[in-house]
Amino acid sequence: GSRSTIAAGVLENTPERLFQWIKDPNYFKPGNKMYVGGYVDAATRQPLFTLNDEEIHALVAYLQSLK
């Protein structure tokens, strides 16, 4: 929460940028190890879970509270 940047220094750590990073990490850093929509099942290549915008906002609020 106290880091000034996220995504290995690519983005400023603001609530808006953190939301965008969690929602679509490949937009900012193609080939990163975060998968859009959550972790992918290796056998089926399907997302194991997804987060909607409300859940991402809640996660961002929690992470920002750790400062």
PDB file with SEQRES, HELIX, SHEET and CRYST1 records, atoms N, CA, C and O in Angstrom:
SEQRES   1 A   67  GLY SER ARG SER THR ILE ALA ALA GLY VAL LEU GLU ASN          
SEQRES   2 A   67  THR PRO GLU ARG LEU PHE GLN TRP ILE LYS ASP PRO ASN          
SEQRES   3 A   67  TYR PHE LYS PRO GLY ASN LYS MET TYR VAL GLY GLY TYR          
SEQRES   4 A   67  VAL ASP ALA ALA THR ARG GLN PRO LEU PHE THR LEU ASN          
SEQRES   5 A   67  ASP GLU GLU ILE HIS ALA LEU VAL ALA TYR LEU GLN SER          
SEQRES   6 A   67  LEU LYS                                                      
HELIX    1 AA1 PRO A   15  LYS A   23  1                                   9    
HELIX    2 AA2 PRO A   25  PHE A   28  1                                   4    
HELIX    3 AA3 ASP A   53  SER A   65  1                                  13    
SHEET    1 AA1 2 THR A   5  ILE A   6  0                                        
SHEET    2 AA1 2 LEU A  11  GLU A  12 -1                                        
CRYST1    1.000    1.000    1.000  90.00  90.00  90.00 P 1           1          
ATOM      1  N   GLY A   1       0.781  -1.201   0.000  1.00  0.00           N  
ATOM      2  CA  GLY A   1       0.000   0.000   0.000  1.00  0.00           C  
ATOM      3  C   GLY A   1       0.827   1.271   0.000  1.00  0.00           C  
ATOM      4  O   GLY A   1       0.369   2.308  -0.479  1.00  0.00           O  
ATOM      5  N   SER A   2       2.038   1.204   0.530  1.00  0.00           N  
ATOM      6  CA  SER A   2       2.841   2.424   0.619  1.00  0.00           C  
ATOM      7  C   SER A   2       3.751   2.633  -0.584  1.00  0.00           C  
ATOM      8  O   SER A   2       4.466   3.633  -0.645  1.00  0.00           O  
ATOM      9  N   ARG A   3       3.738   1.735  -1.516  1.00  0.00           N  
ATOM     10  CA  ARG A   3       4.579   1.912  -2.712  1.00  0.00           C  
ATOM     11  C   ARG A   3       4.091   3.096  -3.533  1.00  0.00           C  
ATOM     12  O   ARG A   3       2.889   3.346  -3.622  1.00  0.00           O  
ATOM     13  N   SER A   4       5.025   3.820  -4.130  1.00  0.00           N  
ATOM     14  CA  SER A   4       4.638   4.967  -4.947  1.00  0.00           C  
ATOM     15  C   SER A   4       4.267   4.551  -6.375  1.00  0.00           C  
ATOM     16  O   SER A   4       3.598   5.299  -7.088  1.00  0.00           O  
ATOM     17  N   THR A   5       4.701   3.358  -6.788  1.00  0.00           N  
ATOM     18  CA  THR A   5       4.372   2.860  -8.125  1.00  0.00           C  
ATOM     19  C   THR A   5       3.878   1.418  -8.020  1.00  0.00           C  
ATOM     20  O   THR A   5       4.103   0.737  -7.020  1.00  0.00           O  
ATOM     21  N   ILE A   6       3.202   0.974  -9.076  1.00  0.00           N  
ATOM     22  CA  ILE A   6       2.739  -0.405  -9.196  1.00  0.00           C  
ATOM     23  C   ILE A   6       3.144  -0.929 -10.562  1.00  0.00           C  
ATOM     24  O   ILE A   6       3.636  -0.172 -11.399  1.00  0.00           O  
ATOM     25  N   ALA A   7       2.942  -2.204 -10.791  1.00  0.00           N  
ATOM     26  CA  ALA A   7       3.257  -2.835 -12.077  1.00  0.00           C  
ATOM     27  C   ALA A   7       4.742  -2.709 -12.399  1.00  0.00           C  
ATOM     28  O   ALA A   7       5.129  -2.339 -13.507  1.00  0.00           O  
ATOM     29  N   ALA A   8       5.565  -3.029 -11.397  1.00  0.00           N  
ATOM     30  CA  ALA A   8       7.023  -2.964 -11.547  1.00  0.00           C  
ATOM     31  C   ALA A   8       7.496  -1.577 -11.969  1.00  0.00           C  
ATOM     32  O   ALA A   8       8.393  -1.438 -12.800  1.00  0.00           O  
ATOM     33  N   GLY A   9       6.876  -0.550 -11.379  1.00  0.00           N  
ATOM     34  CA  GLY A   9       7.295   0.823 -11.636  1.00  0.00           C  
ATOM     35  C   GLY A   9       6.679   1.458 -12.859  1.00  0.00           C  
ATOM     36  O   GLY A   9       7.033   2.585 -13.205  1.00  0.00           O  
ATOM     37  N   VAL A  10       5.765   0.769 -13.528  1.00  0.00           N  
ATOM     38  CA  VAL A  10       5.161   1.281 -14.759  1.00  0.00           C  
ATOM     39  C   VAL A  10       4.110   2.357 -14.477  1.00  0.00           C  
ATOM     40  O   VAL A  10       3.970   3.303 -15.252  1.00  0.00           O  
ATOM     41  N   LEU A  11       3.372   2.218 -13.374  1.00  0.00           N  
ATOM     42  CA  LEU A  11       2.256   3.120 -13.085  1.00  0.00           C  
ATOM     43  C   LEU A  11       2.392   3.750 -11.713  1.00  0.00           C  
ATOM     44  O   LEU A  11       2.919   3.141 -10.782  1.00  0.00           O  
ATOM     45  N   GLU A  12       1.908   4.989 -11.600  1.00  0.00           N  
ATOM     46  CA  GLU A  12       1.816   5.644 -10.297  1.00  0.00           C  
ATOM     47  C   GLU A  12       0.753   4.922  -9.468  1.00  0.00           C  
ATOM     48  O   GLU A  12      -0.289   4.539  -9.998  1.00  0.00           O  
ATOM     49  N   ASN A  13       1.008   4.736  -8.188  1.00  0.00           N  
ATOM     50  CA  ASN A  13       0.072   4.029  -7.318  1.00  0.00           C  
ATOM     51  C   ASN A  13      -1.027   4.972  -6.844  1.00  0.00           C  
ATOM     52  O   ASN A  13      -0.956   5.536  -5.752  1.00  0.00           O  
ATOM     53  N   THR A  14      -2.048   5.130  -7.692  1.00  0.00           N  
ATOM     54  CA  THR A  14      -3.243   5.892  -7.340  1.00  0.00           C  
ATOM     55  C   THR A  14      -4.421   4.919  -7.382  1.00  0.00           C  
ATOM     56  O   THR A  14      -4.325   3.866  -8.013  1.00  0.00           O  
ATOM     57  N   PRO A  15      -5.533   5.256  -6.719  1.00  0.00           N  
ATOM     58  CA  PRO A  15      -6.684   4.357  -6.783  1.00  0.00           C  
ATOM     59  C   PRO A  15      -7.147   4.079  -8.222  1.00  0.00           C  
ATOM     60  O   PRO A  15      -7.483   2.944  -8.558  1.00  0.00           O  
ATOM     61  N   GLU A  16      -7.163   5.104  -9.058  1.00  0.00           N  
ATOM     62  CA  GLU A  16      -7.597   4.918 -10.447  1.00  0.00           C  
ATOM     63  C   GLU A  16      -6.662   3.978 -11.207  1.00  0.00           C  
ATOM     64  O   GLU A  16      -7.119   3.065 -11.895  1.00  0.00           O  
ATOM     65  N   ARG A  17      -5.361   4.202 -11.083  1.00  0.00           N  
ATOM     66  CA  ARG A  17      -4.394   3.352 -11.785  1.00  0.00           C  
ATOM     67  C   ARG A  17      -4.397   1.923 -11.246  1.00  0.00           C  
ATOM     68  O   ARG A  17      -4.258   0.971 -12.014  1.00  0.00           O  
ATOM     69  N   LEU A  18      -4.554   1.767  -9.932  1.00  0.00           N  
ATOM     70  CA  LEU A  18      -4.596   0.435  -9.353  1.00  0.00           C  
ATOM     71  C   LEU A  18      -5.816  -0.317  -9.869  1.00  0.00           C  
ATOM     72  O   LEU A  18      -5.721  -1.502 -10.188  1.00  0.00           O  
ATOM     73  N   PHE A  19      -6.962   0.358  -9.955  1.00  0.00           N  
ATOM     74  CA  PHE A  19      -8.162  -0.247 -10.524  1.00  0.00           C  
ATOM     75  C   PHE A  19      -7.893  -0.709 -11.959  1.00  0.00           C  
ATOM     76  O   PHE A  19      -8.202  -1.844 -12.323  1.00  0.00           O  
ATOM     77  N   GLN A  20      -7.313   0.184 -12.766  1.00  0.00           N  
ATOM     78  CA  GLN A  20      -7.035  -0.157 -14.160  1.00  0.00           C  
ATOM     79  C   GLN A  20      -6.061  -1.326 -14.269  1.00  0.00           C  
ATOM     80  O   GLN A  20      -6.230  -2.194 -15.126  1.00  0.00           O  
ATOM     81  N   TRP A  21      -5.053  -1.355 -13.416  1.00  0.00           N  
ATOM     82  CA  TRP A  21      -4.052  -2.411 -13.431  1.00  0.00           C  
ATOM     83  C   TRP A  21      -4.689  -3.758 -13.087  1.00  0.00           C  
ATOM     84  O   TRP A  21      -4.407  -4.761 -13.741  1.00  0.00           O  
ATOM     85  N   ILE A  22      -5.535  -3.784 -12.076  1.00  0.00           N  
ATOM     86  CA  ILE A  22      -6.186  -5.038 -11.694  1.00  0.00           C  
ATOM     87  C   ILE A  22      -7.165  -5.478 -12.777  1.00  0.00           C  
ATOM     88  O   ILE A  22      -7.266  -6.669 -13.072  1.00  0.00           O  
ATOM     89  N   LYS A  23      -7.882  -4.538 -13.368  1.00  0.00           N  
ATOM     90  CA  LYS A  23      -8.894  -4.866 -14.380  1.00  0.00           C  
ATOM     91  C   LYS A  23      -8.278  -5.378 -15.684  1.00  0.00           C  
ATOM     92  O   LYS A  23      -8.800  -6.317 -16.285  1.00  0.00           O  
ATOM     93  N   ASP A  24      -7.179  -4.772 -16.124  1.00  0.00           N  
ATOM     94  CA  ASP A  24      -6.585  -5.177 -17.413  1.00  0.00           C  
ATOM     95  C   ASP A  24      -5.072  -4.982 -17.397  1.00  0.00           C  
ATOM     96  O   ASP A  24      -4.559  -4.054 -18.022  1.00  0.00           O  
ATOM     97  N   PRO A  25      -4.362  -5.847 -16.691  1.00  0.00           N  
ATOM     98  CA  PRO A  25      -2.908  -5.678 -16.575  1.00  0.00           C  
ATOM     99  C   PRO A  25      -2.169  -5.777 -17.912  1.00  0.00           C  
ATOM    100  O   PRO A  25      -1.116  -5.163 -18.084  1.00  0.00           O  
ATOM    101  N   ASN A  26      -2.713  -6.540 -18.852  1.00  0.00           N  
ATOM    102  CA  ASN A  26      -2.024  -6.688 -20.139  1.00  0.00           C  
ATOM    103  C   ASN A  26      -2.042  -5.407 -20.966  1.00  0.00           C  
ATOM    104  O   ASN A  26      -1.207  -5.238 -21.855  1.00  0.00           O  
ATOM    105  N   TYR A  27      -2.974  -4.508 -20.689  1.00  0.00           N  
ATOM    106  CA  TYR A  27      -3.005  -3.232 -21.393  1.00  0.00           C  
ATOM    107  C   TYR A  27      -1.743  -2.424 -21.089  1.00  0.00           C  
ATOM    108  O   TYR A  27      -1.181  -1.774 -21.970  1.00  0.00           O  
ATOM    109  N   PHE A  28      -1.314  -2.474 -19.852  1.00  0.00           N  
ATOM    110  CA  PHE A  28      -0.161  -1.684 -19.416  1.00  0.00           C  
ATOM    111  C   PHE A  28       1.160  -2.427 -19.558  1.00  0.00           C  
ATOM    112  O   PHE A  28       2.203  -1.814 -19.788  1.00  0.00           O  
ATOM    113  N   LYS A  29       1.112  -3.736 -19.421  1.00  0.00           N  
ATOM    114  CA  LYS A  29       2.341  -4.522 -19.432  1.00  0.00           C  
ATOM    115  C   LYS A  29       2.067  -5.876 -20.099  1.00  0.00           C  
ATOM    116  O   LYS A  29       1.862  -6.880 -19.418  1.00  0.00           O  
ATOM    117  N   PRO A  30       2.065  -5.890 -21.447  1.00  0.00           N  
ATOM    118  CA  PRO A  30       1.776  -7.138 -22.161  1.00  0.00           C  
ATOM    119  C   PRO A  30       2.735  -8.255 -21.740  1.00  0.00           C  
ATOM    120  O   PRO A  30       3.934  -8.042 -21.559  1.00  0.00           O  
ATOM    121  N   GLY A  31       2.167  -9.442 -21.594  1.00  0.00           N  
ATOM    122  CA  GLY A  31       2.975 -10.594 -21.247  1.00  0.00           C  
ATOM    123  C   GLY A  31       3.240 -10.756 -19.765  1.00  0.00           C  
ATOM    124  O   GLY A  31       4.001 -11.639 -19.368  1.00  0.00           O  
ATOM    125  N   ASN A  32       2.621  -9.911 -18.927  1.00  0.00           N  
ATOM    126  CA  ASN A  32       2.850 -10.042 -17.488  1.00  0.00           C  
ATOM    127  C   ASN A  32       2.250 -11.342 -16.982  1.00  0.00           C  
ATOM    128  O   ASN A  32       1.523 -12.022 -17.706  1.00  0.00           O  
ATOM    129  N   LYS A  33       2.557 -11.684 -15.741  1.00  0.00           N  
ATOM    130  CA  LYS A  33       2.119 -12.956 -15.188  1.00  0.00           C  
ATOM    131  C   LYS A  33       0.744 -12.905 -14.535  1.00  0.00           C  
ATOM    132  O   LYS A  33       0.271 -13.912 -14.009  1.00  0.00           O  
ATOM    133  N   MET A  34       0.091 -11.724 -14.564  1.00  0.00           N  
ATOM    134  CA  MET A  34      -1.302 -11.631 -14.091  1.00  0.00           C  
ATOM    135  C   MET A  34      -2.200 -11.949 -15.280  1.00  0.00           C  
ATOM    136  O   MET A  34      -1.967 -11.457 -16.384  1.00  0.00           O  
ATOM    137  N   TYR A  35      -3.200 -12.748 -15.065  1.00  0.00           N  
ATOM    138  CA  TYR A  35      -4.119 -13.092 -16.144  1.00  0.00           C  
ATOM    139  C   TYR A  35      -5.379 -12.255 -16.023  1.00  0.00           C  
ATOM    140  O   TYR A  35      -5.892 -12.053 -14.922  1.00  0.00           O  
ATOM    141  N   VAL A  36      -5.880 -11.767 -17.155  1.00  0.00           N  
ATOM    142  CA  VAL A  36      -7.134 -11.025 -17.159  1.00  0.00           C  
ATOM    143  C   VAL A  36      -8.229 -11.967 -16.688  1.00  0.00           C  
ATOM    144  O   VAL A  36      -8.365 -13.075 -17.206  1.00  0.00           O  
ATOM    145  N   GLY A  37      -9.007 -11.532 -15.709  1.00  0.00           N  
ATOM    146  CA  GLY A  37     -10.097 -12.351 -15.222  1.00  0.00           C  
ATOM    147  C   GLY A  37      -9.692 -13.345 -14.164  1.00  0.00           C  
ATOM    148  O   GLY A  37     -10.515 -14.166 -13.760  1.00  0.00           O  
ATOM    149  N   GLY A  38      -8.488 -13.310 -13.708  1.00  0.00           N  
ATOM    150  CA  GLY A  38      -8.064 -14.224 -12.653  1.00  0.00           C  
ATOM    151  C   GLY A  38      -7.100 -15.273 -13.146  1.00  0.00           C  
ATOM    152  O   GLY A  38      -6.607 -15.204 -14.272  1.00  0.00           O  
ATOM    153  N   TYR A  39      -6.838 -16.233 -12.308  1.00  0.00           N  
ATOM    154  CA  TYR A  39      -5.916 -17.301 -12.657  1.00  0.00           C  
ATOM    155  C   TYR A  39      -6.557 -18.230 -13.665  1.00  0.00           C  
ATOM    156  O   TYR A  39      -7.769 -18.442 -13.638  1.00  0.00           O  
ATOM    157  N   VAL A  40      -5.762 -18.778 -14.543  1.00  0.00           N  
ATOM    158  CA  VAL A  40      -6.274 -19.650 -15.587  1.00  0.00           C  
ATOM    159  C   VAL A  40      -6.014 -21.100 -15.215  1.00  0.00           C  
ATOM    160  O   VAL A  40      -4.915 -21.458 -14.792  1.00  0.00           O  
ATOM    161  N   ASP A  41      -7.049 -21.939 -15.380  1.00  0.00           N  
ATOM    162  CA  ASP A  41      -6.917 -23.375 -15.180  1.00  0.00           C  
ATOM    163  C   ASP A  41      -5.997 -23.919 -16.275  1.00  0.00           C  
ATOM    164  O   ASP A  41      -6.303 -23.776 -17.459  1.00  0.00           O  
ATOM    165  N   ALA A  42      -4.898 -24.526 -15.906  1.00  0.00           N  
ATOM    166  CA  ALA A  42      -3.898 -24.993 -16.868  1.00  0.00           C  
ATOM    167  C   ALA A  42      -4.475 -26.001 -17.850  1.00  0.00           C  
ATOM    168  O   ALA A  42      -4.078 -26.015 -19.015  1.00  0.00           O  
ATOM    169  N   ALA A  43      -5.386 -26.830 -17.416  1.00  0.00           N  
ATOM    170  CA  ALA A  43      -5.947 -27.860 -18.289  1.00  0.00           C  
ATOM    171  C   ALA A  43      -6.915 -27.280 -19.311  1.00  0.00           C  
ATOM    172  O   ALA A  43      -6.890 -27.672 -20.478  1.00  0.00           O  
ATOM    173  N   THR A  44      -7.760 -26.359 -18.889  1.00  0.00           N  
ATOM    174  CA  THR A  44      -8.803 -25.839 -19.780  1.00  0.00           C  
ATOM    175  C   THR A  44      -8.496 -24.450 -20.326  1.00  0.00           C  
ATOM    176  O   THR A  44      -9.137 -24.005 -21.278  1.00  0.00           O  
ATOM    177  N   ARG A  45      -7.525 -23.764 -19.736  1.00  0.00           N  
ATOM    178  CA  ARG A  45      -7.157 -22.392 -20.102  1.00  0.00           C  
ATOM    179  C   ARG A  45      -8.321 -21.425 -19.856  1.00  0.00           C  
ATOM    180  O   ARG A  45      -8.389 -20.368 -20.483  1.00  0.00           O  
ATOM    181  N   GLN A  46      -9.228 -21.779 -18.954  1.00  0.00           N  
ATOM    182  CA  GLN A  46     -10.368 -20.937 -18.609  1.00  0.00           C  
ATOM    183  C   GLN A  46     -10.110 -20.236 -17.276  1.00  0.00           C  
ATOM    184  O   GLN A  46      -9.429 -20.781 -16.408  1.00  0.00           O  
ATOM    185  N   PRO A  47     -10.651 -19.033 -17.113  1.00  0.00           N  
ATOM    186  CA  PRO A  47     -10.483 -18.339 -15.828  1.00  0.00           C  
ATOM    187  C   PRO A  47     -11.118 -19.135 -14.695  1.00  0.00           C  
ATOM    188  O   PRO A  47     -12.204 -19.693 -14.851  1.00  0.00           O  
ATOM    189  N   LEU A  48     -10.442 -19.184 -13.565  1.00  0.00           N  
ATOM    190  CA  LEU A  48     -10.998 -19.841 -12.390  1.00  0.00           C  
ATOM    191  C   LEU A  48     -11.936 -18.908 -11.642  1.00  0.00           C  
ATOM    192  O   LEU A  48     -12.843 -19.364 -10.946  1.00  0.00           O  
ATOM    193  N   PHE A  49     -11.721 -17.605 -11.782  1.00  0.00           N  
ATOM    194  CA  PHE A  49     -12.615 -16.631 -11.160  1.00  0.00           C  
ATOM    195  C   PHE A  49     -12.458 -15.308 -11.884  1.00  0.00           C  
ATOM    196  O   PHE A  49     -11.467 -15.079 -12.578  1.00  0.00           O  
ATOM    197  N   THR A  50     -13.437 -14.448 -11.717  1.00  0.00           N  
ATOM    198  CA  THR A  50     -13.361 -13.092 -12.264  1.00  0.00           C  
ATOM    199  C   THR A  50     -13.806 -12.121 -11.175  1.00  0.00           C  
ATOM    200  O   THR A  50     -14.485 -12.506 -10.223  1.00  0.00           O  
ATOM    201  N   LEU A  51     -13.425 -10.894 -11.323  1.00  0.00           N  
ATOM    202  CA  LEU A  51     -13.856  -9.834 -10.410  1.00  0.00           C  
ATOM    203  C   LEU A  51     -14.634  -8.805 -11.214  1.00  0.00           C  
ATOM    204  O   LEU A  51     -14.198  -8.383 -12.285  1.00  0.00           O  
ATOM    205  N   ASN A  52     -15.794  -8.403 -10.692  1.00  0.00           N  
ATOM    206  CA  ASN A  52     -16.525  -7.334 -11.363  1.00  0.00           C  
ATOM    207  C   ASN A  52     -15.990  -5.989 -10.872  1.00  0.00           C  
ATOM    208  O   ASN A  52     -15.155  -5.946  -9.969  1.00  0.00           O  
ATOM    209  N   ASP A  53     -16.466  -4.900 -11.459  1.00  0.00           N  
ATOM    210  CA  ASP A  53     -15.950  -3.572 -11.108  1.00  0.00           C  
ATOM    211  C   ASP A  53     -16.146  -3.253  -9.626  1.00  0.00           C  
ATOM    212  O   ASP A  53     -15.261  -2.670  -9.000  1.00  0.00           O  
ATOM    213  N   GLU A  54     -17.281  -3.624  -9.068  1.00  0.00           N  
ATOM    214  CA  GLU A  54     -17.546  -3.362  -7.652  1.00  0.00           C  
ATOM    215  C   GLU A  54     -16.532  -4.093  -6.763  1.00  0.00           C  
ATOM    216  O   GLU A  54     -16.035  -3.530  -5.788  1.00  0.00           O  
ATOM    217  N   GLU A  55     -16.233  -5.342  -7.105  1.00  0.00           N  
ATOM    218  CA  GLU A  55     -15.257  -6.112  -6.332  1.00  0.00           C  
ATOM    219  C   GLU A  55     -13.853  -5.538  -6.472  1.00  0.00           C  
ATOM    220  O   GLU A  55     -13.082  -5.531  -5.513  1.00  0.00           O  
ATOM    221  N   ILE A  56     -13.520  -5.055  -7.675  1.00  0.00           N  
ATOM    222  CA  ILE A  56     -12.209  -4.446  -7.877  1.00  0.00           C  
ATOM    223  C   ILE A  56     -12.105  -3.158  -7.064  1.00  0.00           C  
ATOM    224  O   ILE A  56     -11.069  -2.903  -6.449  1.00  0.00           O  
ATOM    225  N   HIS A  57     -13.159  -2.345  -7.051  1.00  0.00           N  
ATOM    226  CA  HIS A  57     -13.149  -1.116  -6.244  1.00  0.00           C  
ATOM    227  C   HIS A  57     -12.946  -1.448  -4.765  1.00  0.00           C  
ATOM    228  O   HIS A  57     -12.203  -0.753  -4.072  1.00  0.00           O  
ATOM    229  N   ALA A  58     -13.599  -2.503  -4.279  1.00  0.00           N  
ATOM    230  CA  ALA A  58     -13.439  -2.910  -2.877  1.00  0.00           C  
ATOM    231  C   ALA A  58     -12.004  -3.361  -2.612  1.00  0.00           C  
ATOM    232  O   ALA A  58     -11.436  -3.046  -1.566  1.00  0.00           O  
ATOM    233  N   LEU A  59     -11.424  -4.089  -3.544  1.00  0.00           N  
ATOM    234  CA  LEU A  59     -10.042  -4.532  -3.396  1.00  0.00           C  
ATOM    235  C   LEU A  59      -9.083  -3.349  -3.397  1.00  0.00           C  
ATOM    236  O   LEU A  59      -8.156  -3.301  -2.589  1.00  0.00           O  
ATOM    237  N   VAL A  60      -9.297  -2.403  -4.290  1.00  0.00           N  
ATOM    238  CA  VAL A  60      -8.472  -1.193  -4.336  1.00  0.00           C  
ATOM    239  C   VAL A  60      -8.574  -0.432  -3.020  1.00  0.00           C  
ATOM    240  O   VAL A  60      -7.559   0.015  -2.485  1.00  0.00           O  
ATOM    241  N   ALA A  61      -9.790  -0.278  -2.489  1.00  0.00           N  
ATOM    242  CA  ALA A  61      -9.969   0.431  -1.217  1.00  0.00           C  
ATOM    243  C   ALA A  61      -9.200  -0.276  -0.106  1.00  0.00           C  
ATOM    244  O   ALA A  61      -8.554   0.375   0.715  1.00  0.00           O  
ATOM    245  N   TYR A  62      -9.265  -1.593  -0.079  1.00  0.00           N  
ATOM    246  CA  TYR A  62      -8.526  -2.341   0.937  1.00  0.00           C  
ATOM    247  C   TYR A  62      -7.020  -2.141   0.773  1.00  0.00           C  
ATOM    248  O   TYR A  62      -6.323  -1.847   1.745  1.00  0.00           O  
ATOM    249  N   LEU A  63      -6.523  -2.298  -0.438  1.00  0.00           N  
ATOM    250  CA  LEU A  63      -5.078  -2.163  -0.664  1.00  0.00           C  
ATOM    251  C   LEU A  63      -4.607  -0.744  -0.333  1.00  0.00           C  
ATOM    252  O   LEU A  63      -3.527  -0.577   0.234  1.00  0.00           O  
ATOM    253  N   GLN A  64      -5.386   0.266  -0.670  1.00  0.00           N  
ATOM    254  CA  GLN A  64      -5.026   1.642  -0.366  1.00  0.00           C  
ATOM    255  C   GLN A  64      -5.040   1.900   1.144  1.00  0.00           C  
ATOM    256  O   GLN A  64      -4.326   2.774   1.634  1.00  0.00           O  
ATOM    257  N   SER A  65      -5.846   1.143   1.870  1.00  0.00           N  
ATOM    258  CA  SER A  65      -5.910   1.322   3.334  1.00  0.00           C  
ATOM    259  C   SER A  65      -4.664   0.802   4.029  1.00  0.00           C  
ATOM    260  O   SER A  65      -4.457   1.087   5.208  1.00  0.00           O  
ATOM    261  N   LEU A  66      -3.843   0.058   3.338  1.00  0.00           N  
ATOM    262  CA  LEU A  66      -2.635  -0.526   3.944  1.00  0.00           C  
ATOM    263  C   LEU A  66      -1.468   0.450   4.006  1.00  0.00           C  
ATOM    264  O   LEU A  66      -0.387   0.086   4.469  1.00  0.00           O  
ATOM    265  N   LYS A  67      -1.667   1.671   3.553  1.00  0.00           N  
ATOM    266  CA  LYS A  67      -0.598   2.676   3.569  1.00  0.00           C  
ATOM    267  C   LYS A  67      -0.212   3.035   4.974  1.00  0.00           C  
ATOM    268  O   LYS A  67       0.673   3.866   5.179  1.00  0.00           O  
TER     269      LYS A  67                                                      
END                                                                             
